Amino acid sequence: MNLLEPVAGEGARPVPRNGKTDVSDRGGHRFGVAAVPGVRQQPGSRITLFIPQMLAQFGLQAPLKHGLDHQVQEPVLAIDLKPAGIDLFHQLIKGTRGLERLEVPSRGNLFREFRTELFMGINHGQSVLQSHEDRNPYTIHLTPSEETLRAANHAIISYHQKLPLTPVFGTGTLSSSDGQRFPTRGKSITARAMSRYFANEGLSTYTHVTDQHTTYGTKIIVATKREAHYVLDEILGNATDIPITEHATDTHGVTLVNFALFDLLGLQLSPRIRDLGKITLNRMGSRAQVEADFPNTGSLLTRKLNTDLIAEHYDDMLRVAGSLKFGHATASLLVGKLSASGRQNALAAALKEYGSARRTIYAARYLADPEYRRRISRQLNKGESLHALKRDLLYAHEGAVRARHLEQQTEQAWCLTLVTNAVVAWTTEYYGLAVESMRTAGRRIDDEVLTHISPAHSENINFFGSIDVDIEGELAQLGPTGYRPLRVRDTLF
């Protein structure tokens, strides 16, 4: 309360009572498109980059807008085909029986090997995939597992971390998680009817995003289940080199048990809670003593903590945290059981009491520190921008998931994550080329300005492919009268 006491004494309200902050600092903005001078381009190709419009505020002129026509497969291929890039194909076939020593015959035709991941990521089905195979007969039918898809995503994240512009977006120690709902078609054990979000039924994907705009965790969950139970799963199972120390969520990811477990695991939970003014704040001593020590905020501490209960079960709480840390228990299952337990469960009661104390400390910091509030909102907005990119990528069949089994749905979710991370890494790299080119030309571009741009864009991606028309061939099929010849069938009467 030492942080909150001076702010409350000024008579100003740090935040509205609903807990929402001033979101003038959005995680990412959508800006214009520019061509980069000095970048070598292949014949017939176009390089699309983004330059923030806010540069005009610093006396800089925005470059001319450039056309955009990048196929959706280009980011994946561009990353894999770079000399210093990563071998996504061999990451995907790793562990697949009979394919461990497979050599790619032609790197120029690598899209054939990526067709399964790409078609699943943009929600095209087996019919379109089979049509593509008919046009490319010398292909390898590859359906990677969740394990190989995770490995490929981790490879993209590692590559993205090494890009010069990536540290400008964030340190990589802050992440956030949120759910995204997709409609489904057909019967599925994970689909539920929710009239607020779906016309019929749908499911949720719970994703974890870093402050560097990469997605390191994806999980299919039932849309009606509480998202707070799954917050710790991907953080504890994180196999990347990202050292997550702080995590942000919205109101749906918050429970008292999560507050307690995050602190016991050495992590910090920084949510954005709706109706923050309605939560119960706790005190250590008597009401009179607290009001005497904190005349401005002491009256807000309406409940006394049961410190004896916390001290009695502190060793047990540490054992629970150790079981989660070393993978002996699943976080989602444990958090769900403890959150649903009543006061009769002494361990659950102690965890909730400890979590209540940690929530009070968080609320005091959140109300007193505007920069802390902006940082949380900025991170959550980064997750929302990636959700918008995924929604654009999953365009086929009106964005409805048609896989019926959990395993197939999980594989499709990871395929979508792979394509999303490839687009983010590809755009980040060309962002860096654009900035380097402008700085070489003598323009001043501060890193503080670059923190407000986002690589989670879709305007530079052509999701629907291109239509090639052979005009001479079409004209050659016309007869002397200017019409195509009619199809005549032999009919037996």
N, C-alpha and C positions, 0 to 999 in steps of 0.2 A: 504493500500500500504506500510505501515511500515514494514510488514513481507517480502514483495517481493523486496523492495529496496536494502537491503544488498546482496541478491542473485543475482540480476541483475547487481550490481556493480562489482561482481567477474568475470563477463564475461562468466559465464557458463550457459548453457541452462538446466533448471531443468527437463523439459520433452520435448519429441518431439512435433512438431507442430500438430500432429494428436491427441494429448491428451492421447495416450496410455502410460502406465507406464511400468517400468521394473517389470515384473511379476515373478521374481525369487521366490517370496513368494506366492506360490500357496496355495489355501485354503485347499487342501487335496491331499495326495498322495496315490497311491495304493501299498501296501506292501505285504510281504509274509504272510503265514498262520502258526500259531503255536499252539500247545497244551499247556494247562496250568497245571502244576503240582499242586497237592494238592486240586484240584477242584473235588468234588464228581460228578460222572457221573452215569446216569442210565444205566442199562444193555442194550447193543446194540446201545447206542447212542454215538455221537461224538461231542465234543465241539470245535468249530472253532473260533479262535481269531486272531487278527492281531497285529504284532509288527513292528514298523517302522524300515526300513533298516538303517536309519540315526543313529541309536544307535551305529552302528559300528564306526562311527566317534568319539564316546566318549569312545572307547575301550571296548565296550560291544559285546558279541557274540550273534548272532541271534539264536533262538532255531530252532530245526529241523522242517521242513515243515510237516504239518499234512494233511491228506486227508479231503475232505469236502463233506458232503452229508446231508445238512439240508433242509428239505422240506420247502416250502414257508410259510406254515401255522405255523411253529414252533415259530417264533418271536411273533405272535399275541397270541398264546396259552401260551407261556412262561411268558409273562407279566401278563396276566389275572390270571393264575393259581398260581402265587407267593403268599405266605402268606401275604406279605406286599405290594402286587401289587394293581391293580385296577380291578374293576368289569366292564369290557367292555360290557359284555352281557346286564346287566341291564341298562347301559348307552344307549345302542342302542334301547331297548324296552321302555324306559321311554317316556311316553306320548302316547304310542300305545294302542288303546282301547282294553280292554280285556286281556292285557298282563302285566299290572302294577304289579300285585301280583304273577306273575309266578315264580315258583321255578325251578331252574335247577336241574333235577333229578340226573345227573351224571356229575360231573366236568371233569371227564376223557374223556367224549364224547363231550366236549364243541365245538369242531370244527364243529359239525353239525349245531349249532346255528350260526356260523360265515360263513357258506358256501356262503350266498348271498353276503356279503361284500367282501369276498376273491375272489369269482368267478368274480364279477364285477370289482374288482380292477386289476385283471390280464387279463381282457378282454374276459373271457369265457362267452358264451351265455347261454340261457335258456335250450338248448338241453343238454349241459354238466351238467348243474345244475340239470336237471330232471334225468339224468343218475345217478348222485350222490344220489339223493333222493330215487331212486329205490333200491339202495344198502343199504340205511339207512332209513327204513320205519318210524321209530319213531322219526321224526324230526318236527321242527316247521317252517312253511313257514313264513319268516319274511323279509319284505322289508322296511327298515328304511327310514326315511325322512332326508332331509338336516339338520334339527334341531338336530335330534338324532345323526347323523354322526358327526356334529360339536362338540356335547357334548363328544362323544367318543374320538375324536381327542384332545380336550382340556384335557381330563383325561390322555391321553398318554403323552402330553406335560408336564403336572404337574408332572407326575411320572418321566419323563426324567430330569426335573429340579432338582429333589432331589438326583440324582445319584452323587457319589463323583467326577467323572471325568468331569461332565458337566460344572462346572465353569471354567475349564481349557480351554475349547473351546472358551468361550466368556462370557461377562457379562450379555447378554440377552437384553441389551439396544439398540443394533444395529441390523437392519434387512435390507433386500434387496428384490426387486421384479423384476420379469422378466417373459416374456411370453414363452410358449412352444407350438409348433404346432404339431397337430396330424391329419393324414388323416382320412377321413370319407367315409362311404359307404352308399349309398342311399340318398334320398332327405332330406334335413334339412334346416330350416330357419336360422340356425347359420353357415352353411357351405358356403364357398366361394372358387372360383377357383383362385389359385395363382400358376402359373407355376414354380415359383422359389422354392417353398416348396412342392407342391403336384402334383401328376400325374393327379388327377382329382380335388377333392375339399377337404377342411379341415377346422379345427377350431383351436382356441388358448385357452389355459388355462393360466390364469395369477395368479401366486403363490407368496406368501410372505413367506420369510424364515428368521429365526433368525440366529445370529452368533453362536448359539449352535446347528445348523444343524437340527432344527425342522421346519416344515411347519405349519404355523398358519392360512393361508388364501388361498383359491382356488376359482377361478371365471372363468366361461366359457364366452368368448367374441368372437365376430366375428373377423376373422383373418385379415380383412382389416381395422378394426378400430384402432385408435391410442391408444397405451398402456398407455400413460401419463394420460389419463382421469381416469384411474382406480387405480392409485397409492395410493390415500388416503382412498379408500373404506375399505379395510381390516384393515388398521391401526386405523381408527376411530371406526370400528366395532369390534376391538379386545376384545374378552371376556376372554382371558387367563390372568394369573398373570404376563405376560411379560411386563415390563415397557419400551416400545419402546420410545426412545428419538431422535434417528438418523436413517435415512433411505438412502440406496444407491440404485441407478438404473443405467442403461446404458443410451445411448443417447435417446432411444425411450421413456423413462419415464420422460423426462425433458420438461417443458414449463415455461415461465415467470410467469404464474399464479400459477403453483405449487411452485416455489421459494417463491412467496409472501405468499401463504396460509400456507405453512409449517412454516414460521417464525411467522406469526400471531397466529398460533396454538401452539406455543412454541416448535416446532420440528425443526430439522435440516435436510435439504436435501443435500446429498453428492453424486452427480452423477459422473459417468465417461463419460465425453463428448468427442465424436469424433470430430476431427478438432477444438480443443479448441483454437488454435491460430487465428481462423477466427471469433470468437464472438466479439461483440462490448462491450468495457469496458467504464464505465461512470465516470464522475468526478462531484464534487460538485460546484467548483468555476470556475473561468476563466482559459483558457488554459495557459496563461502566469504565473498565480499564481501557478498552479499545477506543471508546469515544473520547476519553481523555487524551490518549496518545494521538489519535487522528480525528480532530474535531470536524473536518470537512467530509471525510469518507467513512468514519467509524460507524455511523448509523446505517450504512449500506450492508455491513457484515451482520446478517440476521441470524446465522446459525453457528453454533459452536461445534468444532470438530471433535470426534471421538478419538483422540490420540492414543488412548490405551488400546483400543482395538487394532489400530495400525501397528503399534509396537509389538503386540502379542503375535501377530501373524506376519511380521515383516520377513522372517526367514522363509516362510512358505511362499510368499509373494516372489522372493528372489528365485526360489526353485522353479516356479511357474515361468518366470522370465528366462531362466536358463534352459528349460525344456523347449521354449520357442526359439531361442537363439541357436541352439544346436540341432534343431529339426526333429526333436523327439515327439513333438505334437504340432498339429496343424493350427495355425493362428485363427482362421475363420471358424473352425469348429469350437475351439476353446473360448474365443471371445463370445460366440453365440450362446454357449452354455452358461458362462459366467454372467452375461448381461441378463439372461432370462431367470437366473436364480434369485430367490427371495432372501429375506433377512435371516432365514434359518440356516443358510449356508454361510458360515463364519468367514471363510476365505473370500467368497464373492463380496460379502459385506465390507471386509477390510479393503479389498481392491477398490470398491466404489467410494469408500471414505477417503482413501489416498487420492483417487482420481478427482474427487471433489476439491481437495486441497490444491491439486495441480491446476484445476480449472479456474480457481479463484486467482492464482498467481498469473495465469494466462490472461484473464479478463482485465486485471489491473494494468498489465503491460499493453494490452490491445487498446484500452481506453486512453492511455497516457502517451502512446508513441505513434504519431501519424505516419512516420516512415515504415514502421512495422505493419501498419494496416495497408499501406500502399503496396508493400512487397507481397503480402498475401494475396491481395486482389490482382496484382500483376501476374502472379504465378497461376492463379485459377483462370485468368483470362487466356493464358497460353494454352491451357488444357482445352478451353472452349474453342480456340482457333483451330487446334488439331482435330477436334470433333467435327468442325465444319469441313475441314479438308477430307476427313474420312467419309463424311456424308456425300461429298461430291464424287469421291472415288468409287463408292459403292452405288453407282448409278443404275446399273442394269436391273431389270425387273422391278423398277420403282423402289429400289433399295430394300426389298423384302428378302429375308434369309430363307432359303428353301431347303437347306440341310435339316434333317429331322433328328439326327443323333448327336449327342453332346460331343463326341469325338470329332465328327465332321464339322460341327459348328465351331469348335475350338481351332481346328486347322484353318478354316476360312478366316476366323478372326485374326490369326497370326499372319496369314497371307496379306490381309488388309494392312496390318501393322507393318509388315515388311515393305510394301509398296509406299506407305505413308512415310516411313523413315528414309526410304530412298529418295523420295521427292524432297524432303527436308534437307538431307545431306547435299543433294544436287543443287538446290537453290542456295543453300548457305555458301557452297563453294563459289558459285558465280556471283553472289553478293560480294565475297572477298575480292574476286577479280575486278568487279566494278569499283569498289572502294580503292583498291590499289591503283587502278588506272587513273582515277580522279585525283588521288593524292600525288601521283607522279606528274600529273598535268598542273600541279600547283594549287589545287583546291584544298581548303581546310575542312576536314571532316573529323569531328571529335568522336571518340568512342562513346561519350555520354549520349550523343544523338543516335548512334547505331544500336544502343540498347533498346530503343523503342521500335525497331523494325522486327518483322516476323517472317521466317522462311516458310511458314505454313500457308502457302498460297496455292491457288488452283487456276488462276486466270491464265497462267503460262502453259497449262497442260491441256492438250486436246484429248479428251476422254473417248471420243467417238470415232477415232480413226479418220481416214481420208478416202475420198471416192475418186478413182482414176477412170476417166472416160476415154476410150480409144475412138476418137471421132472418125478417123479413116476407116477403121474396122466396122463401125456401125453403118457408115454410108455404103460400104461395099456390100452389105447384106440387103440393101434395097433393090427391088427389081426395076425394070424400065418404067413402070408406072409410078414409081416413088413409094411403093409399099413393100413390106416384107412378104415373102411367099407364105401362103397358108399351110398349116399342118394338115395333111390328108391322111386319114386312117383307113385301112382296109377293114370293111365291115361285112360280116357274114350274116345273111338273112335266112 
